[in-house]
Amino acid sequence: MKRLVILLTLSAILLPLAACGKKGSPTTPGPANKITFPRTYPAPD
């Protein structure tokens, strides 16, 4: 009985956190010719 309570408590805490991320890979906003980052290091002169 104690294991069931612990399992339900952990499920109630962890399941909402699983839905926090966005789907797909991250993309930079804006048109491709205006994106300046990520830059290589060191910056060219």
C-alpha positions in Angstrom: 0.0 0.0 0.0 2.8 2.4 0.9 4.5 1.7 -2.5 1.3 2.5 -4.3 1.0 5.8 -2.6 4.6 6.7 -3.4 4.2 5.6 -7.0 1.1 7.7 -7.4 2.7 10.7 -5.8 5.8 10.5 -8.0 3.6 10.1 -11.1 1.5 13.1 -10.2 4.7 15.2 -9.8 6.7 14.0 -12.8 4.1 13.5 -15.6 3.2 17.2 -16.0 6.9 18.0 -16.2 7.3 15.6 -19.2 5.1 17.9 -21.3 7.2 21.1 -20.8 9.4 20.9 -23.8 8.8 22.0 -27.4 8.6 19.5 -30.1 11.3 19.6 -32.8 14.7 21.0 -32.9 15.3 24.6 -31.8 15.4 27.2 -34.6 16.5 30.8 -34.7 13.7 33.3 -35.4 13.9 35.5 -38.4 15.0 35.2 -42.0 18.1 33.1 -42.7 20.1 36.1 -44.2 19.6 38.2 -41.0 20.7 35.5 -38.5 24.1 36.3 -37.1 24.4 33.6 -34.4 25.9 31.1 -33.9 29.2 32.6 -35.0 32.5 30.8 -35.2 35.2 31.9 -32.7 37.3 33.9 -33.2 35.2 36.3 -35.4 36.7 37.0 -38.8 38.3 40.5 -39.3 
